[in-house]
């Protein structure tokens, strides 16, 4: 994507580890990395107040960012390397060499910082320009064609005399927990001026591939088969850069809805009361009333039901649309859910994939919110009993969701405490994730203790209606 007129490139540099590797290192992927291997990217933005001109940033702040990044990469050495995906039957792996580095791009922008760092609807195209792109290369040797993907790219956008946006794009060979660990380590070292390593010394990344064990003994073979099938489609997808989430003829906006602690507690009380009423009327209820509902379950169920009511409000006369299935898909960190210990700082993916399903007419109905809570709660309960239940069918179920139904995927989590990421110029004023129309991002509230921020991508024409559905639902929960 071309640089817009409101931006200009100030500098593009390569930052490697402070202590270059001797020779090269390879890091194999585990069975849990395979379903997420390839051109699957995560993109996050941290906005900070920075009331100084660009030259001040270049002279005082940029050297600190580079130096601390270099020191951090000394510990997170694979991130400067590349994901190599050779032809079958060879497995993908991460390779790091002494001359590897991360691309750091510095941009100056005349766009409105206060608007872009707000919760208000803003053009997804404008946010897209603030994140770096990852490009792949293809290596040919005899009959082998190897795809090579850089793991990470970074970009800092300077809004002169207003603020900064520090953005990361990374391949999903590490999960959000790992990314959070990396960013927190970098910001901690930067904040100290490159002299305090207590954070990273207390929690160095763990690269031990023996930590994870295939629970069924067959998942790695299944996931590798699925990976090879997916890999065969990459060329047709023309993956010459990080996928763009917006087409030029669609007007999409990204906005954030903040649910305060009182909002969430009110939704919990309303759901449990309604659930109790229904259970007293129906002698057999396959969904038992839980003693406790998490704010994740309640908030996600409320947003899911509200979003379907908004996007499918004109389907009433189309029976085939009403009986379509709606899917809610999310991942769960398994570091503390397995029968054996996995370090919190384990580097890679330690996720299980979960989903809940409802017919569209049920989700849109009067009890849509309650039913959404029930199926999400059941999905979480099943996951806790057996984290990798039905894992051998992950790819088939994912394909079914996108072909036959409509899917909402969750990215992010409030447990990562993204608003505690301080590089030395204060807490972020806003943290964003750039994702597609099918996603919702989740984070703790930056302003309200105990609250949640939900980021959604909508067509600009439907946003106002969606907000009205949200407000009506919150009012109803108070009655």
C-alpha angles and dihedrals in degrees: 000000000000120000108260121239090254090064138058131186111246099178142347116198142163119237120195134179118293090236108041117221120258104240116326136312131206125207115197120218121242127227089265092056095055099074089055099041121122134026094356109128138186120203126195133174131202116198119201135182108247113164097190136100122261093255090057089053092049094049101040113017106031095061089053092049092050095045094048091045090053091050091048093050088056085070098032094044097155091065092069089052134074139258108236119202110186125187119281136311089031118092123234118252143171118252124196125188135182093259098047120124145166122248112240115190123193117204131183115212134189092195121120106276095190091054096045092048094048132094091242121108111278132176113276087216090061092051090045091062090059096062126074123245126234119214128193132217130207122227119201124199121160105307094342124102112188123192112213120200126185107229100218142019126183133200133185116198116197119208099194113242091355118061155308135251116205108193134184131195116189141173114250094246083109126043130230091270091059093045090051090050091051095047093045090050092049094046092046093053091044092050090054092050091248096299105094117071098165094117095052093038091055093048114022115176116267115225097176106135091193091068093085121064126196100244095205099032090232106065096090092056091047094046091046090053090049091047092054090050091051092044090058089065098052097090092053090053090059093225095191092140144000106307114261115228098204131062119213094245097053125081106214126171132196116216137169126226115199118210111197124214091259091051092052095045089049091052090049093052092047093050095047091048092050091045091052092050093051093046091054090053096045116055095201117044116169088202108069117207108258121224090228136025119202121226088239092061096043097043095044093047091049093049093044093052092044093049094051091048087054101044096040100038092119097050097089094106095048111078094186090057094047094056094049114118122247118209130205112196128188140155129232128210109241099192091108099027103069128092091245130050120270116186115245087231095054109143115226135036118322097168138128120204120232135180142183126206135203135163111256094240090053093049092047093047130099091271095040095118093049092048091048090054091051096052095043091047090050092049090053093046091051091048092052091053094046115008096193099038110152090359091142088068098048096111094044093049092046090052091048092052094055097040102042104024147018120272137202115195125197121222126183130015137229091235092074092071092215092176090067091067103116120171092182100284099081137271119321115269088210138005118200138182119207110218143144135281088265095058140081123195124215131201140149115272114267092209109026120060110229092014132119134224117215117194118201137179113219139164106263090238093060101042097086092051091048092053090051090053090050093049093048090051093050091049091049091053090058094055 
